[in-house]
Amino acid sequence: MQRVTFDLDVLRSFVTGMELSSFAKAADRLGRSTSAVSAQLKKLEEQAATPIFRKSGRGLALTEAGETMLGYARRLLELNDEAAAAIHDVELEGWVRLGLQEDFGEAVLPDVLGRFARAHPKVKIEARIARSHELAERVMSGSLDIALAWHSGQTLPYSEHVADVPMRWIGPAKRIETSLRDGEPLPLVALEAPCLLRTVATETLDRAGLPWRMAFSSPSLGGIWAAVAAGLGLTIRTDIGLPASVSAMTPEIAGLPALPKMALFLHRRDAEPEPVAARLGDILLEAARQALPGNARTVGLRAVA
């Protein structure tokens, strides 16, 4: 069997397009024409010797082989970028402070810390897990260099919009049908106020004319998961970081109102961060995009040829 050596530039265009859900945006970010990116994708399918894309409405979606290719492409690029950073920034030293929502603690933080520490072992990292409004305030005050947070209404000067993520009703994994009873107020489980998602849940139910009661509140996300898993009530979060003990519910089936999307931002303290903060921010942004639900299944490129 003939060995195939994939072109890393082609893989970067492929991964970037999938993460941005648009190969036109990928071409712009990578400084290429859309036709050049289209030619790269054609080359990728030729090297793979199997279809990577299939038609999906006006756009393209990945085939099963394409899903597999995407996973390997990310790993190859991560290793390539890690090697380049380790070689060129071998003396990178300093201290960087990052902030994350609890949702991303298990889903993103281990990968981010591992990749960064392997490439830059001399850099000291300080991480803070907090709610979105606190993270934004700490970036503004200068006590955090970067933070990945849901949009809390605060406008920061050096922020990058990562994605709009659908909010979901979350119930216990095993007894979802027993969580709702006709004629009774919907029991809610939420973080202690002030909490963006708590407000969204109550206002959404009020607009739908559905009665509710606050059945449980907690200062930590771990407490929320425990209460939902025990059947005390429902909560709203995104699909990111859900433990196996809870499950996202389909609003139409459960008789619940639809929920809006929530904007995710990467906040930076400075317009031009120090090298250590810039590098960690790049890794954090990449890891966050990979953790998004339904990560870039369909993209806006109508033809590969």
Secondary structure, 3 states (H helix, E strand, C coil): CCCCCCCHHHHHHHHHHHHHCCHHHHHHHHCCCHHHHHHHHHHHHHHHCCCCEEEECCEEEECHHHHHHHHHHHHHHHHHHHHHHHHHCCCCCEEEEEEECCCHHHHCHHHHHHHHHHHCCCEEEEEEECCHHHHHHHHHHCCCCEEEEECCCCCCCCEEEEEEEECEEEEECCCHHHHCCCCCCEEEEEECCCCHHHHHHHHHHHHHCCCEEEEEEECCHHHHHHHHHCCCCEEEECCCCCCCCEEECCHHHHCCCCCCEEEEEEEECCCCCCHHHHHHHHHHHHHHHHHCCCCCCEECCCCCC
